[in-house]
Amino acid sequence: MRSDRDGADGPPVGTSAIWASLAPDVQRAFAQVKAVVLDADGVLTDGRITLTSTGAEALTFYVRDGSGTWMLHKAGLKVGVITGRDTGILERGNGGLRIDRVIAGSRAKDRALREMLADWGLATAECAFVGDDILDAPALRTAGVPICVADATPELREIATYVTQRHGGDGAVREVADLVLHARGLRGRLLAGFFERPLDADLPLKPGPPLGTSVAEAGSEGGAQ
């Protein structure tokens, strides 16, 4: 049930091409996802921390990753962050991200993930978790779709269902968002809506395919690259 995507430094690979390369059981797992939960450092960022002369901390986010969180939100999916550090940056809603809930300062990310999903009324099978380092391993083992970024610590690859093509802080979150939306048959319609309306407009999205239904089985609305 594992799929590795190499070539993070090569030319971009379209969502449809990545999807076609996935094993059927991986596609079915993606089709069940109703929530995408992320680590922060090394997933939403490249793992670097900038300290100013005053001692303040700054993090850098990739705009397209932010767009991915907004796309998931507009499609009716939940987006969460579970991070081991407590900087207050994500809790304040900075970075152009659309996050439904942040749990910061967590050293037991599996328990935090279960708590978050319980609040949303979702099962673990309905969640994708994206991590990059060993502190994320318990949450990855808990999630229905465990994902690690291309530059994750090697040990995580052994427990990941999917390894992104892109690095953390450089489009990995957008890649995951695109795949989830494609699996739900919503990506093409959603992208068309963004071209026609402002980012904060309500989009008349029809429901995606039933859980466990692949794009091919559902008639594939989300075939945009």
Phi, psi and omega in degrees: 000015184255146177223119177258138176240112179268170174091037180297337180262002180267192180294150180298145176250129182294157182301317181298322180292318177298314181302316182296336181275350184280146176294152182304323181290329176291318177300317180295323179295316177299324183293343180271350190289127174241355179213138175243119182244135190238145159288161180264287183294121179093351176240298172286335176239174177274008177093353180273148178238129178256127177250130179276174180295340179269358181090000178289150181257141178231139176241149180246130179244151180270129186303319183292330173296319176300318177299323178298320179293324177292322178297318178298317180299314182294336178275358177090012178266156177271146176230126180230162175230132172235116185233147180281343179254160182234088183264339183083353184290309181291326180297333180276000176076026180274169172093006180071022183260151174248095185245131179281324180206143176237129169246112184252158178069027183267128174253000177231078189290337176293316177294320178297321180294316179297321178297315181298314181294322178298320178297328181270355182071032183244152175272161180298329179294344181263016185234137167254132175243135182243123181226177181220345186218175191298333178295340180274350186303313180300321178292322177298321178290340181274323187289150176293326177235092177280126184232138171236153181283165187302325182259026178292160175300139189305328183300330182291333180300332183289339182245003183270137171286326183219137175247123185292159173284323184270155177280162173299139182074007184218043174102000180296320181293318177298320179301315179295316179301315180299318181293318179297314180294322176297316180299327180274001179072025187245348192294314182299313180296320181294316179298320178298321178295322178293325178292332185266339187226160174297162184301326185265010180280153174284136182250134181279072181276134173274159183301152176284182180292161177303153180302137179087358179266127180282165178300318182298318181291329184273354180097001171048089171272339191258048186270011181292146178284000000 
